[in-house]
């Protein structure tokens, strides 16, 4: 995938109920940043801790559903 394809995919997710447009833009920007590091082969070292399932779906590979970060690097909201 290219960064343009990733951005298109991230933008396809609907904003969750209760998320302000600002918070949603920050969430999408972080997902894009994670992908940018991944595509460059660089480790992403910042903590990742978001409270919406859409964010975690954004950082999954569309091909196989695997996270592009090690799951130990973030805390997921229990569903």
ABEGO torsion letter per residue (X at the ends): XBAAAAAAAAAABBBBBGBBAAAAAAAAAAAAAAAAAAAAGBBBABBBBBABAAAAAAABBAAAGBBABBAAABBBBBX
